[in-house]
Amino acid sequence: MTKLSTETREKLKTISTPTIATCLYKKGFKNQFIQDVKPLQLGKPTMVGEAFTLRYIPAREDRNPITVFRNADHPQRVAVETCPEGSVLVIDSRKDARAASAGDILVSRLMVRGAAGIVTDGGFRDSASIANLPFSAYHSRPSAPTNLTLHEALDINIPIACGDVAVFPGDVLVGDDDGVMVIPAHIVDEVAAECMEMTMFENFVLEKVAEGRPIIGLYPATHEQTLFDYEEWKSKQTK
C-alpha cells in the first residue's frame, strides 16, 4: 500500500473537492464523492488523510446492551484508540442516522490522538460540541440515540461502503465545505500533481472571467489564444 507522502498531503490541502472530482472523472472514476454527508461546521481547513475504517452492522438486542462498552476490545473504542496519526476514521453506518455513529467524547479523543478527521454516512450525537472542535467531522445529520440501539461495531480497517462509495484502508480522503472525495491510494500522487495544474488554470480562468472575457474558448481552453495567454500568465505567477 502506498504511503501518503508529506508533499502530496500538503498539495491536497490546497485543492478543492470539485477539482479532484473532475480529475478522477477524467481517469474513469465516477463515484468517489461520499453521498449525503456534510461538514458539521463550514470554513475549517481542508481535511486530508488516509482511510482507517470501521464497519457497523444492524444491532441485535441480545448482543448490544449498554454494558458492551465495558469491554476493552469493543471495536468502536478500539478503532478510536488505534486510528493512526494523520488518518481519517471512516465509518460505515449503513447510511442510517437514526442512531449516532459516535459522540463528542470519542471524537475529542480522536482529535487529541492526532487523527486528521472523521467521516460517517450516519450521524453524530453531541453535534454542536463536535462542530466547535478544531477538527474535521462529516456526517449526515445530528442523532441523539447511542449507536447500540441500531448499530453494532464489528470490523476495523477493512474495505467498507460509506455514502455509496467503496473505501479501502489507505485510500486518501479529502474533505472541504462541499463534501468528501475518496482518492484510490495507488493514484494519489498523480491526482495531486494534476489537480495542482488544474487549480492554477482555474485561477487563471476566474481572473479572465472577472475581467469580462467570454467563457467560450476559455473554459475549456479550445482557443489557441487562451493557451498562449495562460502560459504567459503562469510565468508571471512563478516569479
LOGUSE-35754 format. One record per residue (C-alpha): x, y, z. Coordinates in steps of 0.1 Angstrom, whole numbers, m for minus. Example, Ala and Ser with C-alpha at 12.3 -4.5 7.8 and 13.67 -1.06 7.14 Angstrom:
LOGUSE-35754
SITE      u      v      w
SITE    123    m45     78
SITE    137    m11     71
//
This chain:
LOGUSE-35754
SITE      u      v      w
SITE      0      0      0
SITE     13     34    m10
SITE     20     57     20
SITE      7     92     17
SITE     38    115     14
SITE     41    148     32
SITE     45    165     m2
SITE     13    150    m16
SITE     m6    157     17
SITE      3    194     15
SITE     m7    197    m22
SITE    m41    182    m15
SITE    m47    207     13
SITE    m47    234    m14
SITE    m71    216    m38
SITE   m109    217    m38
SITE   m131    185    m39
SITE   m147    197    m72
SITE   m113    198    m88
SITE   m105    163    m75
SITE   m139    150    m88
SITE   m132    163   m123
SITE    m96    149   m123
SITE   m109    114   m112
SITE   m137    116   m137
SITE   m111    121   m165
SITE    m94     89   m152
SITE   m127     69   m153
SITE   m136     72   m116
SITE   m172     84   m115
SITE   m183     75    m80
SITE   m157     88    m55
SITE   m178    115    m38
SITE   m193    104     m5
SITE   m230    110     m8
SITE   m252    128     17
SITE   m225    138     42
SITE   m216    174     51
SITE   m192    191     75
SITE   m206    199    109
SITE   m190    233    107
SITE   m182    252     75
SITE   m149    271     70
SITE   m125    247     85
SITE    m91    238     69
SITE    m92    211     42
SITE    m91    176     57
SITE    m66    152     42
SITE    m58    118     55
SITE    m56     81     48
SITE    m87     60     55
SITE    m89     39     86
SITE   m122     22     86
SITE   m149      9    110
SITE   m179    m11     99
SITE   m213    m13    116
SITE   m239    m39    110
SITE   m275    m38    122
SITE   m277    m42    160
SITE   m293    m73    176
SITE   m307    m67    211
SITE   m290    m97    228
SITE   m256    m86    215
SITE   m257    m49    222
SITE   m267    m40    258
SITE   m252     m8    272
SITE   m227    m30    291
SITE   m208    m39    259
SITE   m189     m6    263
SITE   m172    m20    293
SITE   m154    m45    270
SITE   m118    m34    264
SITE   m120    m50    229
SITE   m152    m32    218
SITE   m145    m24    181
SITE   m157     12    182
SITE   m134     20    212
SITE   m105      1    197
SITE   m109     20    164
SITE   m107     53    182
SITE    m76     42    201
SITE    m58     27    171
SITE    m66     51    143
SITE    m31     62    131
SITE    m20     98    135
SITE    m29    118    103
SITE    m55     93     92
SITE    m93     98     89
SITE   m116     74    107
SITE   m143     64     81
SITE   m174     48     94
SITE   m199     26     75
SITE   m231     33     94
SITE   m253     19     65
SITE   m265     54     57
SITE   m286     52     88
SITE   m286     83    110
SITE   m314     72    133
SITE   m287     63    159
SITE   m253     80    163
SITE   m221     67    150
SITE   m201     84    178
SITE   m203    114    201
SITE   m181    143    213
SITE   m160    122    237
SITE   m148     98    211
SITE   m143    124    185
SITE   m124    145    210
SITE   m102    115    217
SITE    m95    111    180
SITE    m85    147    178
SITE    m62    145    207
SITE    m45    114    193
SITE    m37    134    161
SITE    m62    120    136
SITE    m70    142    106
SITE   m108    138    108
SITE   m138    116    110
SITE   m164    108     84
SITE   m197     88     87
SITE   m226     82     65
SITE   m247     81     96
SITE   m250    108    123
SITE   m232    122    154
SITE   m247    129    188
SITE   m234    160    206
SITE   m231    175    172
SITE   m229    211    184
SITE   m200    202    206
SITE   m182    184    178
SITE   m188    213    154
SITE   m170    236    178
SITE   m139    214    179
SITE   m108    224    158
SITE   m113    191    140
SITE   m128    180    107
SITE   m160    160    111
SITE   m186    150     84
SITE   m219    133     89
SITE   m255    130     75
SITE   m273    148    103
SITE   m274    150    141
SITE   m286    120    160
SITE   m291    116    198
SITE   m296     78    204
SITE   m265     57    211
SITE   m252     36    183
SITE   m261      5    202
SITE   m298     10    195
SITE   m293      3    158
SITE   m256     m4    151
SITE   m231    m30    161
SITE   m195    m21    156
SITE   m179    m52    141
SITE   m149    m48    118
SITE   m119    m25    118
SITE    m98    m14     89
SITE   m114    m35     61
SITE   m129    m23     28
SITE   m163     m6     36
SITE   m190     13     19
SITE   m195     49     31
SITE   m221     71     14
SITE   m223     47    m16
SITE   m185     48    m21
SITE   m161     19    m17
SITE   m134     29      8
SITE   m103      8     11
SITE    m79     12     40
SITE    m52     36     29
SITE    m73     54      3
SITE    m70     91      7
SITE    m99    113     18
SITE   m101    150     11
SITE   m129    170     27
SITE   m139    206     24
SITE   m171    226     26
SITE   m185    208     m5
SITE   m180    173     10
SITE   m156    144      9
SITE   m138    128    m20
SITE   m121     94    m19
SITE    m89     90    m39
SITE    m76     55    m46
SITE    m43     51    m29
SITE    m23     39    m59
SITE    m30     71    m79
SITE    m30     98    m52
SITE      4    113    m62
SITE     m6    117    m98
SITE    m40    131    m89
SITE    m24    157    m66
SITE      0    168    m93
SITE    m27    170   m120
SITE    m50    189    m96
SITE    m24    214    m88
SITE    m21    223   m125
SITE    m59    223   m129
SITE    m63    246    m99
SITE    m38    270   m114
SITE    m56    270   m147
SITE    m89    276   m130
SITE    m75    305   m111
SITE    m64    320   m145
SITE    m99    314   m159
SITE   m116    331   m129
SITE    m93    361   m133
SITE   m102    364   m170
SITE   m139    359   m164
SITE   m137    387   m138
SITE   m121    409   m165
SITE   m151    402   m188
SITE   m138    375   m211
SITE   m165    352   m226
SITE   m164    316   m214
SITE   m165    301   m249
SITE   m130    291   m259
SITE   m117    299   m224
SITE   m131    271   m204
SITE   m123    245   m217
SITE    m93    261   m234
SITE   m103    254   m271
SITE    m89    286   m284
SITE    m52    288   m291
SITE    m50    323   m277
SITE    m63    310   m244
SITE    m34    286   m241
SITE     m9    313   m251
SITE    m24    337   m225
SITE    m23    311   m198
SITE     13    302   m203
SITE     22    339   m202
SITE      0    344   m171
SITE     16    313   m154
SITE     51    325   m160
SITE     43    357   m141
SITE     28    337   m111
SITE     60    317   m105
SITE     84    347   m105
//
